[in-house]
């Protein structure tokens, strides 16, 4: 069970990283499904909500530094 949680956390961070990159490059058609993926992860695991919140903050600020993943 612990291993599955670690994999999920890794997955959420990778999706967040890709989402931030898509936003930074203005690729909304790529960012949107990645946001959906983060929303699904957050529904299944409340620990994933942090990554979802970070993605929404990037949209709200209008900047998406691709080198920050945490």
N, C-alpha and C positions, 0 to 999 in steps of 0.2 A: 504494500500500500504506500509506503513512504516513497518508494521509487517512482510510482505513478505521479505523485504530487510534484516531485522534482522535475519530471519530464514536462508536466503541465506548466510549471513556472518557467522552464526554459522555452517552451513553445510560446507563452505569452510575451516573453521578452523579445523573441525573434520576430513575432508578428508586430509588436510595437516598433521595433527597429525599422522594419520594412515600411510600416505605415508612416513613420516620421520621414523616412527617405522619400516616399511617394509625395507627401505633402510638401517637402522642401523643393522637390522638382516640379511641383504644380500638377502632378499626375493624379487628379481627383478620381478618375475612373479606376485607378489602382487602389487608392487610399480607401475608397468607400467599402469595397468588400473586406478589406483588412480591418476596418472599424467594425464591420458586422462580425467578423471572426472574434475580435476582442470582446464584443458584447456577448457572444455565445459562451466564450470561456468564462466570463464574469458570472453568467447565470449558473454555470455548473460548479464554479468554485469562487466563493467570495474573495479569496486572496488575489484573484486576477483583476479585481476592480481597480486596483492601483494603476495597472497598466492602461486600462480603459480611461481612467481619469487623466492620465498623462497625455494620452492621445487627444482627448477633448481639449485639454489646455493648449496643445499645439495649434489646434484649429482656432481656438478663441484668441490666442495671441497673434495669430497670423504669421508666426515664425515657427519653423520646425528644424532645429539644429540636428543634423543627421549624426553628429558625433556623440550626442548624449543619449544613452539608452536606459538610464536609471534615474 
